Amino acid sequence: MKKTVLFAAAALLSGFALGIFFGSGALSGGESPLLTAQAASLAAPVPAEGTLESPLAAAPEPLDPMDNTRLSERAGLALEAMKAQDYGALSAMVSPRSGVVFTPYSTVDLECDLCLSARQVAELGDDDTVYVWGVEDGSGETIKLTGRDYFARYVFNADYTQAPYLSIDEVAASGNAMENVAESYPEGRFVEYYFPGLDPKMEGYDWCSLKLVFEVYQNDWYLVGLIHGQWTI
């Protein structure tokens, strides 16, 4: 009888330890914890609009908005989801309250930039809708792309998981476009990933960056903005 009780207690403690590990959202080598957790949730029906919740456990303690640890973790997990083109996993980190705003160049315009809900982001993989995202720099042509094509050109145009520079709440590089992320998201914080150049022959004229803007919602950081930066005319 004692052996049975001890075995049950050990199994319970083991399950509790695994729950803490996967709930932490920490990145490690191999498969992403976010993608692992998301795999189970994809089989379930998508909740009604505005109720999509993250499969990740919320921060176990009251969130400290000035602590960079959880913010960096969430940004890293979002990048992993974008790299894998796992829009379902990415949508789980989109703010259920406000959705996420897409800005093709550095200057944010909350009245004109396209905003998608968490549900819309989750469906981008199968969505052939052509959206209007803004105006192309230089040509002035309207940016009309599907969500997948927009991500390839104005979000994950480079592998930002390998970006040599990362900054928090500081703009790493700027060109002619006005940098107004702080003014546009006064209640948010952002993580920027920056490449000073992709092709040495371009001598830095092909620099690019991606800002992930988060706001606090239900004791965790949720994505509210994706800002693409690059050299502009």
C-alpha positions in Angstrom: 0.0 0.0 0.0 2.8 2.4 0.8 4.5 1.8 -2.5 1.3 2.6 -4.3 0.8 5.9 -2.5 4.5 6.9 -3.1 4.2 6.1 -6.8 1.0 8.1 -7.1 2.6 11.1 -5.3 5.7 10.9 -7.5 3.5 10.9 -10.7 1.6 13.9 -9.5 4.7 15.9 -8.7 6.2 14.9 -12.1 3.1 16.1 -13.9 3.1 19.4 -11.9 6.8 20.0 -12.9 6.0 19.4 -16.6 3.1 21.8 -16.3 5.4 24.6 -15.0 8.0 23.9 -17.7 5.6 24.2 -20.6 3.6 27.1 -19.0 6.8 29.2 -18.7 6.9 29.8 -22.5 10.8 29.6 -22.4 12.5 28.8 -25.7 15.0 26.0 -25.9 16.6 23.9 -28.6 14.3 21.7 -30.6 10.6 22.1 -30.9 9.0 25.3 -29.8 6.9 25.0 -26.6 4.4 27.4 -28.2 4.0 25.2 -31.2 3.8 22.1 -29.1 1.0 23.6 -27.0 -0.8 25.0 -30.0 -0.9 21.6 -31.7 -3.4 20.4 -29.1 -5.5 23.5 -29.4 -5.9 23.4 -33.2 -8.1 20.3 -32.9 -10.6 22.3 -30.9 -13.2 24.7 -32.5 -12.1 28.3 -32.7 -13.9 30.4 -30.0 -16.3 33.2 -30.9 -14.9 36.5 -32.0 -13.0 38.3 -29.2 -12.6 35.2 -27.0 -9.6 33.6 -28.6 -7.2 32.8 -25.8 -3.6 31.7 -25.7 -2.8 28.0 -25.2 0.1 29.2 -23.1 -0.4 29.4 -19.3 -0.6 33.0 -18.1 2.3 34.4 -16.1 2.1 32.5 -12.8 2.6 35.7 -10.7 1.3 39.2 -11.1 3.0 40.6 -14.2 5.6 43.3 -13.7 5.2 45.6 -16.7 8.8 46.8 -16.3 10.4 43.3 -16.2 11.8 42.5 -19.7 11.9 38.7 -19.2 8.3 37.7 -20.0 8.2 40.4 -22.7 11.2 38.9 -24.4 9.9 35.4 -24.1 6.6 36.3 -25.8 8.4 38.2 -28.6 10.6 35.2 -29.2 7.7 32.8 -29.3 5.9 35.1 -31.8 8.9 35.0 -34.0 9.1 31.2 -33.9 5.4 31.0 -34.9 6.0 33.5 -37.8 9.0 31.6 -39.0 7.0 28.3 -39.0 4.1 30.2 -40.7 1.9 28.9 -37.9 -0.7 31.5 -37.9 -2.8 29.6 -35.4 0.0 29.8 -32.8 0.6 33.4 -33.6 -3.0 34.3 -33.2 -3.0 32.9 -29.7 -0.7 35.9 -28.7 -2.8 38.5 -30.6 -4.7 40.8 -28.2 -8.3 39.5 -28.0 -9.3 43.0 -27.1 -7.8 45.1 -29.9 -6.4 42.7 -32.5 -3.0 43.5 -34.2 -2.2 46.5 -36.4 0.1 46.0 -39.4 2.4 48.8 -40.4 4.4 48.3 -43.6 6.8 51.1 -42.9 8.1 52.7 -39.7 5.4 55.4 -39.3 2.3 54.1 -37.5 -1.1 55.4 -38.6 -3.7 53.7 -36.4 -6.6 55.2 -38.6 -5.2 53.8 -41.8 -3.1 50.8 -41.0 -4.9 47.5 -41.3 -6.0 45.8 -38.1 -6.8 42.1 -38.0 -8.5 40.2 -35.1 -7.0 37.1 -33.5 -9.5 35.0 -35.5 -8.5 36.6 -38.8 -4.8 36.0 -38.1 -5.5 32.4 -37.3 -7.2 31.9 -40.7 -4.5 33.6 -42.8 -3.0 30.3 -43.9 -6.1 29.5 -45.9 -7.3 33.0 -46.5 -7.0 34.2 -50.2 -8.5 37.6 -49.5 -6.5 40.4 -50.9 -6.3 43.2 -48.3 -5.2 46.8 -48.6 -2.3 47.3 -46.3 -1.1 50.8 -47.2 1.0 52.6 -49.8 4.2 51.3 -51.4 7.2 53.6 -50.7 8.6 55.3 -53.8 5.9 54.2 -56.3 2.9 55.3 -54.2 1.0 52.3 -55.4 -1.5 50.7 -53.0 -0.2 47.6 -51.3 -2.7 44.9 -52.2 -1.7 41.5 -50.9 -3.0 38.3 -49.3 -2.0 37.9 -45.6 0.6 35.3 -46.5 2.2 37.5 -49.2 2.2 40.5 -46.8 3.9 38.5 -44.1 6.6 37.4 -46.7 7.2 41.0 -47.8 6.5 43.2 -44.8 6.7 41.1 -41.7 9.1 38.1 -41.9 11.1 39.3 -45.0 14.2 38.0 -43.2 14.7 35.4 -40.5 14.4 37.7 -37.5 15.1 34.8 -35.2 18.7 35.3 -36.4 18.8 39.1 -36.2 22.2 40.3 -34.9 20.6 43.2 -32.9 17.7 43.2 -30.4 16.5 46.2 -28.5 13.6 46.8 -26.1 11.7 50.1 -26.2 14.5 51.6 -28.2 14.5 52.2 -32.0 17.6 50.4 -33.4 17.6 52.2 -36.7 15.7 54.9 -38.6 15.5 56.3 -42.0 13.3 59.0 -43.6 10.1 57.6 -42.2 9.0 59.1 -38.8 9.4 56.7 -35.8 6.3 57.1 -33.7 5.8 53.7 -32.1 5.9 55.1 -28.5 3.4 57.8 -29.3 1.1 55.4 -31.1 1.1 52.8 -28.4 1.4 54.7 -25.1 0.3 51.7 -23.0 2.6 49.3 -24.9 6.2 48.2 -25.0 8.1 46.9 -28.0 10.9 44.5 -29.0 12.8 45.4 -32.2 14.9 42.9 -34.2 17.3 44.6 -36.6 19.5 43.7 -39.5 22.0 46.5 -40.5 22.1 44.9 -43.9 21.3 41.7 -45.8 23.7 42.0 -48.7 27.2 43.5 -48.2 27.1 44.9 -51.7 24.2 47.2 -50.7 26.3 48.9 -48.1 23.5 49.1 -45.5 20.8 50.4 -47.9 19.0 47.2 -47.4 18.7 47.4 -43.6 15.4 46.1 -42.2 13.8 45.7 -38.8 10.7 44.3 -37.2 9.0 45.7 -34.1 6.7 43.6 -32.1 4.4 45.8 -29.9 2.7 44.3 -26.9 0.2 45.5 -24.3 -0.9 43.9 -21.0 -4.1 42.0 -21.1 -5.3 39.6 -18.4 -1.9 39.5 -16.7 0.2 38.8 -19.8 1.7 40.5 -22.9 -0.4 40.3 -26.0 0.6 41.4 -29.5 -1.1 44.6 -30.7 1.3 45.8 -33.5 3.7 44.5 -36.1 5.9 47.3 -37.6 8.2 46.7 -40.5 11.1 49.1 -41.0 13.5 49.5 -43.9 15.4 52.1 -45.8 13.0 54.4 -47.6 13.4 57.1 -50.3 
